[in-house]
Amino acid sequence: MSRRETLRASAAMLGATAGAAAALAGAPAARAGSRQGDAEGDAAKDATRDVTVRPPKGAYARNVEVLGYCDLDERPAFKMSIKKQNGRWYLYTGHFWEAGWSVVDVTDPAAAKVLRFTPIPGPQGNTIGNQVTLHGDTMITAMEKVFPEGAPGSDPTVPFLEGVLIWDISDPARPVQLSHWKTGGTGTHRNLYAGGDLVHLSAAMPGFTGNIYVILDISDRRAPRIAGRWWVPGQERGRATPPPAGAPHAHGFCCGNGAHVHLHGPPYPVGDLVYLPYGAAGLIILDISDVSRPRQVGHLPFSPPFHAQFGVHGVLPIPERGIAFANSENISYGTGPAHHSSIIDISDPANPFLLSLLPEPIPPAGAPYDDFTTRGGWSGPHNMNHHLYSPDVQPMNGLFYMAHFNAGLRVYDVTNTRLPREVGYFVPPEPRKRYGPLPLPREGEPADAPPVLQTEDVVVDRRGHIYITDKNQGLWILRYVGPRPGSR
């Protein structure tokens, strides 16, 4: 029996696939869809009141309803990007425990289906292929060496693939690889392509400690070349970028060559500026009017007081409002300094400052845990609805969406940047099967115990459909149906 057949058989025995939305929701997918008109009608009647929703069995929800669920052919997904073409919606996903990328037709959220899975173009076993970014007919996927925690079937003796692959997706269901650019190091992590000739990379380059910023010119899609690069002084190998006093480094997950000063990415360009989420080095703003010579113009440190490793994990600038969102990624299993999800004033890029912190999630009534920090798994913010440069992604409308690890999806009203408020959430049912080693089992649990949920990424399309992924589940498709932002 093949590995794929074994996974399918195990899923059937454990009931993990859940029959799309129906079994997990405890109701037919069609019924979830039929709530759309009622929910929108309720919201229209009184835009200041919560809307009653019926979450799936084992889930918790406020102002968020389920539209559909897809098991992704038993391949839990990580990062996502979306594209609409000829009236159909295509979601592109990277995968956690099997290196490669899928195309998922999400035109009908109640009947989402995988159209194609493309594995990495080489041996499995020592390569991660779980990142994706796209614009128009060009898609960029990342490859990097397997992290220290490994993955099912990983083998550090197998050669690894690294760098980025450049794809033609003019036929959305059939990506065609055009080229492969290599760092010469261990690969790239979270990258961004917003159209045009430049890709903005988080790259583990030879001669450096931790990932640095690389600008890749893809004007010739078949022959990419470096146009510019920048790093925090001291990242050059042989020089010191020590963590803050009292914060020893564990050389752990997602950490490039093992440094707290590390560009997680994605670098986020806006005009002649780029915003870099640079781990323990904080938020860094560069002028890239000359891409061959980026220069620093602004900086806002976060660590201390917040934790150092991935102290700034992601940043999303909204220049028309003069703000940016930033967050850390806390992989400490509830130990050490606090994490954060922040709103920053960037009206003067040379002098950014903190405006507010988004409120911490509170467990819903009836939840069998007192807080999310100690419930198991990773806690805190992870990824936001990042792809605002895409015409197919919901623009900023006063709502901010965050994948919040073991607290699921959180939705915030950020119309008042000094007082953001949580207005919705969806905490999925717990996974019924463990596909990979993360998150680690809770103390006293066997290694193969069903894991705590870990909501990883969120994308919101122009229709308002919300997509979230998990380390050990399929794809949830949701919709916010609560009060309009700024209505309270």
C-alpha positions as CSV (number, residue, x, y, z in Angstrom):
1,M,0.0,0.0,0.0
2,S,1.4,3.5,-0.9
3,R,1.8,6.3,1.6
4,R,-1.1,8.1,0.0
5,E,-3.4,5.0,0.3
6,T,-2.2,4.5,3.9
7,L,-3.1,8.1,4.8
8,R,-6.6,7.8,3.2
9,A,-7.2,4.5,5.0
10,S,-6.2,6.0,8.3
11,A,-8.4,9.1,7.7
12,A,-11.4,6.9,7.0
13,M,-10.8,4.9,10.2
14,L,-10.4,7.9,12.3
15,G,-13.2,9.9,10.7
16,A,-10.8,12.7,10.0
17,T,-12.0,13.8,6.6
18,A,-15.5,14.6,8.0
19,G,-17.3,14.4,4.7
20,A,-16.5,18.0,3.7
21,A,-18.4,20.5,5.9
22,A,-21.3,18.2,6.7
23,A,-19.8,15.8,9.3
24,L,-17.7,18.4,11.0
25,A,-20.5,21.0,11.0
26,G,-23.1,18.5,12.1
27,A,-25.3,19.8,9.3
28,P,-25.3,19.6,5.5
29,A,-23.1,22.1,3.7
30,A,-26.1,23.4,1.9
31,R,-27.7,24.4,5.2
32,A,-24.6,26.4,6.1
33,G,-24.9,28.1,2.7
34,S,-28.6,28.8,3.3
35,R,-27.7,30.9,6.3
36,Q,-26.2,33.5,4.0
37,G,-29.4,35.4,3.1
38,D,-30.7,35.2,6.7
39,A,-27.4,36.4,8.2
40,E,-27.0,39.3,5.8
41,G,-30.6,40.2,6.4
42,D,-30.1,40.2,10.1
43,A,-27.0,42.4,9.8
44,A,-28.8,44.8,7.5
45,K,-31.7,45.1,10.0
46,D,-29.4,46.1,12.8
47,A,-25.8,46.7,11.8
48,T,-24.7,47.1,15.5
49,R,-25.8,43.7,16.8
50,D,-24.2,40.3,16.7
51,V,-25.7,37.8,14.3
52,T,-26.6,34.3,15.6
53,V,-24.6,31.6,13.9
54,R,-24.6,27.8,14.2
55,P,-21.0,26.6,14.5
56,P,-20.0,23.1,13.7
57,K,-20.0,20.5,16.4
58,G,-16.9,21.1,18.6
59,A,-16.3,24.6,17.2
60,Y,-17.0,28.0,18.6
61,A,-18.1,31.0,16.6
62,R,-19.1,34.6,16.9
63,N,-20.4,36.5,13.8
64,V,-18.7,34.0,11.6
65,E,-20.5,31.3,9.6
66,V,-19.2,28.2,7.8
67,L,-19.6,28.1,4.1
68,G,-17.7,24.9,3.4
69,Y,-14.8,22.6,4.2
70,C,-12.3,20.7,2.0
71,D,-10.0,18.0,3.2
72,L,-7.4,18.9,0.5
73,D,-6.9,15.2,-0.3
74,E,-5.4,14.6,3.2
75,R,-2.6,17.3,2.7
76,P,-2.9,20.0,5.4
77,A,-2.1,23.4,3.9
78,F,0.0,26.3,5.1
79,K,0.2,29.5,3.1
80,M,-2.4,30.5,0.4
81,S,-2.9,32.9,-2.4
82,I,-6.0,33.4,-4.5
83,K,-6.9,34.3,-8.1
84,K,-10.1,34.8,-10.1
85,Q,-10.2,34.1,-13.8
86,N,-13.1,33.6,-16.2
87,G,-15.6,33.6,-13.4
88,R,-13.9,30.9,-11.3
89,W,-11.9,31.3,-8.1
90,Y,-8.7,29.4,-7.6
91,L,-6.9,29.0,-4.3
92,Y,-3.2,28.1,-4.4
93,T,-1.8,26.4,-1.3
94,G,1.5,25.2,-0.1
95,H,1.5,22.1,2.2
96,F,3.0,21.2,5.6
97,W,3.9,17.6,5.6
98,E,4.3,16.8,1.8
99,A,6.4,19.4,-0.1
100,G,4.4,20.8,-3.0
101,W,1.5,23.0,-4.0
102,S,-2.2,22.5,-4.8
103,V,-4.7,24.4,-6.9
104,V,-8.2,24.3,-5.3
105,D,-11.4,25.4,-7.1
106,V,-13.3,27.4,-4.5
107,T,-15.9,29.0,-6.8
108,D,-18.6,27.1,-4.8
109,P,-17.4,27.1,-1.2
110,A,-19.7,24.2,-0.4
111,A,-18.1,22.1,-3.1
112,A,-14.4,23.1,-3.0
113,K,-12.2,20.6,-4.7
114,V,-8.5,20.0,-5.4
115,L,-7.8,20.3,-9.1
116,R,-4.1,19.5,-9.1
117,F,-1.2,18.8,-6.7
118,T,2.3,19.5,-7.9
119,P,5.2,18.1,-5.8
120,I,8.6,19.7,-5.5
121,P,10.7,18.9,-8.6
122,G,13.0,16.5,-6.9
123,P,13.2,14.1,-4.0
124,Q,11.0,14.4,-1.0
125,G,12.5,14.0,2.4
126,N,14.6,17.1,3.2
127,T,12.8,20.0,1.5
128,I,9.9,22.3,2.6
129,G,7.6,23.6,-0.1
130,N,4.8,25.4,1.7
131,Q,4.9,29.0,0.6
132,V,3.2,30.7,-2.3
133,T,2.7,34.2,-3.6
134,L,1.2,35.3,-6.9
135,H,-0.1,38.2,-9.0
136,G,-1.7,38.0,-12.5
137,D,-0.3,35.1,-14.4
138,T,2.9,34.7,-12.4
139,M,3.2,32.6,-9.2
140,I,6.3,32.3,-7.0
141,T,6.8,29.3,-4.7
142,A,9.5,28.9,-2.1
143,M,11.7,25.9,-1.2
144,E,14.0,25.5,1.8
145,K,15.7,22.9,3.8
146,V,13.6,21.0,6.4
147,F,13.6,22.7,9.8
148,P,15.2,20.9,12.8
149,E,11.8,19.5,13.9
150,G,11.6,17.5,10.7
151,A,8.5,16.1,9.1
152,P,7.0,12.6,8.6
153,G,9.5,10.6,6.5
154,S,12.1,13.4,6.5
155,D,15.7,12.3,5.9
156,P,18.5,14.8,6.5
157,T,20.8,12.8,4.3
158,V,18.6,13.4,1.2
159,P,19.7,16.4,-0.9
160,F,17.4,19.4,-0.4
161,L,16.0,21.8,-2.9
162,E,16.1,25.6,-2.2
163,G,15.3,29.0,-3.6
164,V,12.2,29.9,-5.6
165,L,10.3,28.4,-8.5
166,I,8.7,30.8,-11.0
167,W,5.5,29.6,-12.7
168,D,3.1,30.6,-15.5
169,I,-0.5,30.3,-14.2
170,S,-2.2,31.7,-17.3
171,D,-4.0,28.4,-17.2
172,P,-4.9,28.6,-13.5
173,A,-5.4,24.8,-13.1
174,R,-2.2,23.8,-14.8
175,P,0.9,25.8,-13.5
176,V,3.9,25.6,-15.8
177,Q,7.4,26.0,-14.2
178,L,9.5,28.6,-16.0
179,S,12.6,28.7,-13.9
180,H,14.3,27.9,-10.6
181,W,16.4,30.5,-8.9
182,K,18.7,29.3,-6.1
183,T,20.2,31.2,-3.1
184,G,23.2,29.0,-2.7
185,G,22.3,28.7,0.9
186,T,19.3,26.9,2.5
187,G,16.5,28.6,0.6
188,T,13.7,31.2,1.0
189,H,10.8,31.5,3.4
190,R,8.0,34.0,3.1
191,N,8.3,36.0,-0.1
192,L,6.0,38.6,-1.8
193,Y,5.2,39.2,-5.5
194,A,2.9,42.1,-6.2
195,G,3.2,42.2,-10.0
196,G,5.8,43.7,-12.3
197,D,9.4,42.7,-12.5
198,L,10.5,42.4,-8.9
199,V,10.0,39.7,-6.2
200,H,10.8,40.5,-2.6
201,L,12.5,37.6,-0.8
202,S,13.3,36.4,2.7
203,A,16.5,34.5,1.8
204,A,19.0,32.3,3.6
205,M,22.1,33.4,1.7
206,P,25.5,32.0,2.1
207,G,27.8,34.0,4.3
208,F,25.0,35.3,6.6
209,T,23.4,34.4,9.8
210,G,19.6,34.4,9.5
211,N,17.6,35.3,6.5
212,I,18.2,38.7,4.7
213,Y,16.3,40.8,2.2
214,V,16.9,40.0,-1.5
215,I,15.2,41.8,-4.4
216,L,14.9,39.5,-7.4
217,D,14.5,40.8,-10.9
218,I,12.2,38.5,-12.9
219,S,11.8,40.7,-16.0
220,D,13.1,37.6,-17.8
221,R,11.0,34.9,-16.1
222,R,13.4,32.2,-17.3
223,A,16.5,34.0,-16.1
224,P,15.9,35.7,-12.7
225,R,18.8,37.7,-11.2
226,I,19.5,39.6,-8.0
227,A,18.7,43.3,-8.3
228,G,19.6,44.3,-4.7
229,R,19.9,43.1,-1.1
230,W,20.1,44.4,2.4
231,W,20.8,43.0,5.9
232,V,21.1,44.2,9.4
233,P,24.7,45.0,10.2
234,G,26.2,42.0,12.0
235,Q,24.4,39.3,10.1
236,E,27.5,38.8,8.0
237,R,28.9,35.5,9.1
238,G,31.7,35.9,11.7
239,R,30.1,39.0,13.2
240,A,27.7,39.0,16.1
241,T,24.0,39.6,16.2
242,P,23.4,38.4,19.7
243,P,19.9,38.0,21.2
244,P,18.9,40.5,23.9
245,A,20.3,39.8,27.3
246,G,18.5,37.0,29.1
247,A,17.0,35.6,25.9
248,P,19.1,32.5,25.0
249,H,18.5,31.2,21.5
250,A,17.1,27.7,20.9
251,H,18.0,27.5,17.1
252,G,14.5,26.2,16.5
253,F,11.7,26.2,14.0
254,C,11.7,28.5,11.0
255,C,14.9,30.2,12.0
256,G,17.1,30.1,8.9
257,N,20.6,29.7,10.0
258,G,19.8,30.1,13.6
259,A,19.4,33.7,14.5
260,H,17.0,35.9,16.3
261,V,17.9,38.8,13.9
262,H,16.2,37.2,10.9
263,L,13.9,38.5,8.2
264,H,10.9,36.2,8.4
265,G,9.0,38.0,5.7
266,P,7.3,38.7,3.6
267,P,9.0,42.0,2.8
268,Y,6.1,44.3,1.9
269,P,6.8,47.0,-0.7
270,V,4.7,50.1,-1.1
271,G,5.9,52.6,-3.7
272,D,9.6,53.4,-3.0
273,L,9.4,51.9,0.5
274,V,9.6,48.4,1.8
275,Y,8.5,47.2,5.3
276,L,10.6,44.4,6.8
277,P,9.4,42.2,9.7
278,Y,12.9,41.5,11.0
279,G,12.5,39.3,14.1
280,A,14.4,40.6,17.1
281,A,15.5,43.6,15.1
282,G,11.9,44.8,15.0
283,L,10.2,46.6,12.1
284,I,12.6,48.1,9.6
285,I,11.6,50.5,6.8
286,L,13.8,50.9,3.7
287,D,13.9,53.3,0.8
288,I,14.2,51.2,-2.4
289,S,13.9,53.9,-4.9
290,D,17.3,52.6,-6.1
291,V,16.7,48.8,-5.7
292,S,20.4,48.2,-6.1
293,R,21.1,50.2,-2.9
294,P,18.3,49.9,-0.3
295,R,18.8,52.3,2.6
296,Q,17.2,52.3,6.0
297,V,14.9,55.2,6.8
298,G,12.8,54.0,9.7
299,H,12.9,51.5,12.6
300,L,10.7,50.5,15.5
301,P,12.0,47.9,18.0
302,F,9.7,45.5,19.8
303,S,12.1,43.2,21.7
304,P,12.2,43.7,24.6
305,P,9.6,43.9,26.0
306,F,8.1,41.3,23.7
307,H,9.8,38.0,22.9
308,A,12.9,38.1,20.6
309,Q,12.6,35.1,18.3
310,F,10.2,36.3,15.5
311,G,9.6,39.5,17.6
312,V,8.2,40.9,14.4
313,H,7.0,38.1,12.2
314,G,4.7,40.0,9.8
315,V,3.9,43.5,8.8
316,L,1.1,44.9,6.7
317,P,1.3,48.6,5.8
318,I,-1.9,50.6,4.9
319,P,-0.3,53.8,3.7
320,E,-3.6,55.5,2.8
321,R,-4.5,55.3,6.5
322,G,-1.0,56.0,7.7
323,I,-0.9,52.8,9.7
324,A,0.6,49.3,9.6
325,F,-0.2,46.1,11.4
326,A,2.6,44.0,12.9
327,N,2.7,40.9,14.9
328,S,5.1,38.4,16.5
329,E,5.1,34.6,16.3
330,N,5.3,32.8,19.7
331,I,6.5,29.2,19.4
332,S,7.3,28.9,23.1
333,Y,4.3,26.8,24.1
334,G,3.2,29.5,26.5
335,T,6.5,30.3,28.2
336,G,8.7,33.4,28.2
337,P,7.8,37.0,27.3
338,A,4.5,38.0,25.8
339,H,3.6,38.1,22.1
340,H,1.9,41.0,20.4
341,S,-0.4,42.1,17.6
342,S,0.0,45.8,17.0
343,I,-1.1,48.8,15.1
344,I,1.6,51.3,14.2
345,D,1.6,54.9,13.0
346,I,3.7,55.1,9.8
347,S,2.5,58.5,8.6
348,D,6.1,59.5,9.0
349,P,8.1,56.4,7.9
350,A,11.2,57.8,9.5
351,N,9.5,57.9,12.9
352,P,7.0,55.0,13.3
353,F,5.4,54.5,16.7
354,L,3.0,52.2,18.4
355,L,-0.6,53.2,18.5
356,S,-2.3,50.2,20.1
357,L,-2.3,46.4,20.8
358,L,-5.1,44.2,19.5
359,P,-6.9,42.5,22.4
360,E,-6.0,39.0,23.4
361,P,-8.6,36.3,22.6
362,I,-10.7,35.1,25.5
363,P,-12.0,31.5,25.6
364,P,-15.7,31.3,24.8
365,A,-18.2,30.2,27.4
366,G,-18.2,26.5,27.8
367,A,-14.6,26.0,26.5
368,P,-12.7,23.4,28.5
369,Y,-9.7,25.7,29.1
370,D,-9.1,28.9,31.0
371,D,-7.0,30.7,28.5
372,F,-5.3,30.1,25.1
373,T,-1.7,30.4,26.5
374,T,-1.9,27.2,28.5
375,R,-4.4,25.2,26.5
376,G,-1.6,23.5,24.5
377,G,0.1,24.0,21.2
378,W,1.4,27.3,19.9
379,S,-0.6,30.4,21.0
380,G,-0.8,33.9,19.7
381,P,-1.0,35.6,16.3
382,H,0.5,34.1,13.3
383,N,-0.6,35.3,9.8
384,M,-2.9,38.1,8.7
385,N,-4.9,38.7,5.4
386,H,-1.7,39.9,3.8
387,H,-2.4,40.0,0.1
388,L,-4.0,43.4,-0.1
389,Y,-2.0,44.1,-3.3
390,S,-4.1,41.6,-5.1
391,P,-7.3,42.7,-6.9
392,D,-9.0,39.5,-5.9
393,V,-8.5,40.0,-2.1
394,Q,-10.9,42.0,0.0
395,P,-9.5,45.5,0.5
396,M,-9.1,47.1,3.9
397,N,-12.6,48.0,5.0
398,G,-12.2,48.5,8.7
399,L,-12.0,44.7,9.4
400,F,-8.7,43.0,10.2
401,Y,-8.4,39.2,10.1
402,M,-5.8,37.2,12.0
403,A,-5.0,33.5,12.2
404,H,-4.4,33.1,15.9
405,F,-2.9,29.6,16.3
406,N,-4.9,27.7,19.0
407,A,-7.5,30.5,19.2
408,G,-8.6,30.0,15.5
409,L,-9.6,33.0,13.3
410,R,-10.0,36.4,15.0
411,V,-11.8,39.3,13.4
412,Y,-11.2,42.9,14.6
413,D,-12.9,46.2,14.0
414,V,-9.9,48.6,13.5
415,T,-11.7,51.7,12.5
416,N,-10.5,53.3,15.7
417,T,-6.8,52.6,15.6
418,R,-6.4,53.6,19.2
419,L,-9.1,51.2,20.4
420,P,-9.4,48.1,18.2
421,R,-12.1,45.7,19.2
422,E,-12.7,42.0,18.5
423,V,-16.0,41.5,16.7
424,G,-15.9,37.9,15.5
425,Y,-14.1,34.6,15.8
426,F,-14.2,31.0,14.6
427,V,-12.4,28.3,16.6
428,P,-12.5,25.1,14.6
429,P,-13.1,21.7,16.1
430,E,-10.0,20.0,17.3
431,P,-8.1,17.9,14.7
432,R,-9.0,14.2,14.8
433,K,-5.7,13.0,13.4
434,R,-2.0,14.0,13.7
435,Y,-0.3,14.4,10.3
436,G,3.0,15.8,11.5
437,P,5.1,16.4,14.6
438,L,3.8,19.9,15.3
439,P,2.4,21.0,17.6
440,L,4.1,18.9,20.2
441,P,1.8,16.7,22.4
442,R,0.8,18.2,25.7
443,E,2.6,16.9,28.8
444,G,1.7,13.3,29.5
445,E,0.2,12.7,26.0
446,P,1.5,10.0,23.6
447,A,3.4,11.2,20.6
448,D,0.5,10.2,18.3
449,A,-2.2,11.9,20.3
450,P,-4.6,14.1,18.3
451,P,-3.1,17.6,18.4
452,V,-4.4,20.9,19.5
453,L,-5.8,23.0,16.6
454,Q,-3.3,25.4,15.0
455,T,-4.9,27.9,12.6
456,E,-2.0,28.9,10.3
457,D,-3.0,31.3,7.5
458,V,-5.9,33.4,6.5
459,V,-6.9,34.9,3.1
460,V,-10.2,36.8,2.4
461,D,-11.3,37.1,-1.2
462,R,-13.2,40.0,-2.8
463,R,-16.5,38.1,-2.1
464,G,-15.8,38.2,1.6
465,H,-15.1,34.4,1.7
466,I,-12.5,33.7,4.4
467,Y,-10.1,30.8,4.0
468,I,-8.1,29.3,7.0
469,T,-5.6,26.5,7.2
470,D,-4.4,24.2,10.0
471,K,-1.3,22.1,10.6
472,N,-3.5,19.0,11.0
473,Q,-6.8,19.7,9.2
474,G,-8.2,20.7,5.8
475,L,-9.4,24.1,4.5
476,W,-12.3,25.9,6.2
477,I,-14.2,28.4,4.2
478,L,-16.1,31.0,6.3
479,R,-17.8,34.4,6.1
480,Y,-18.0,37.3,8.6
481,V,-21.7,38.2,9.1
482,G,-21.5,40.6,12.1
483,P,-21.8,44.3,12.6
484,R,-20.3,46.6,10.0
485,P,-17.0,48.1,11.1
486,G,-17.3,51.4,12.9
487,S,-21.0,50.8,13.7
488,R,-20.6,50.7,17.5
